[in-house]
């Protein structure tokens, strides 16, 4: 499987982690979460979960209010909470 924008595939033989990394940067804030193949039952299922979380996070961040060009604290907290529950 090939990496997509904001989703990177990790499949190194020398590490214990195999899965997808979601990383989204907007307005000075970066959101990151790892989706392990072990936790989600395979590479396709972890990709599906990562893609769903990415779409929800993009929707939240792109439709949020900005304060001096930065994301508000509330939006950052909502984004972190969204990733924790994914």
N, C-alpha and C positions, 0 to 999 in steps of 0.2 A: 504494500500500500504506500502511496505517495503522500507526502505532507501537503497540507492545504494552508491557505493564508490564516495566520493566527493559531494554527494547530500543527504541532511538530511531532513526528513519530520517533520514539526512542526504542531501538532494538539492538542494543549492544550486547555482545556475548559475554563481556567481562563484568557486567553489572547485574545486579539482582532485579532492577526495574525494567520492565518492558511495557510500553503503553504510549499514551498520547499526552502531550503537554499543551494546555490552552494558555495563551499569553496575549492579552489585549492591553494596549496603551492608548489612552485618550486624555487629552487636556492635563497632562502632567501626572496622571495616576496610572499605575500598572496593576493589572489583575492577573494572577497566575494560579493554575490548578493542574494537578497531575491526575490522569485517569489510567489506572493500572489495569492491564489485561486480566490479572488474577481476580481483582475485585469485581469486574464487570462480566467475566465469563468469556473472554476472547477479544481479539483485536477489533472485530466488527462492532461488537456491542459497546466496547469502550469508545470507539470512534463515534458511534451514534449518540452516546451520552455526552461526549465532549462537544459535539456539533450542536446538540440541543441547548446545552449550557451557554455556548458561545452566542447563539442566536438570541437567547433571553438576555444575556449580558449586553450585547450590542444594542438591543431595543431599549433597555434601561438607560444606558449611558448616552446614546444618541438623542433620546427624547428628554433628557434631564436639564435642569437649570444650571447655569454657570455663574460663578461668583468670581469676578475679576479674571475671566478666562480659564478658571480652574473648575473642576467638579466640586459640588458642595459636599460637605461632610456626610450629610444624610445619604446622598447618592453613593458615596464610597462605601458606607456601611451596608447599604442595601445590596450593592454589588458583591461585597465580601460574604454577606449572609446567603445570597443566591448561590455562590460557588460552594459554600460549606454544605448546603443542602443537596447539591447535585451529586 
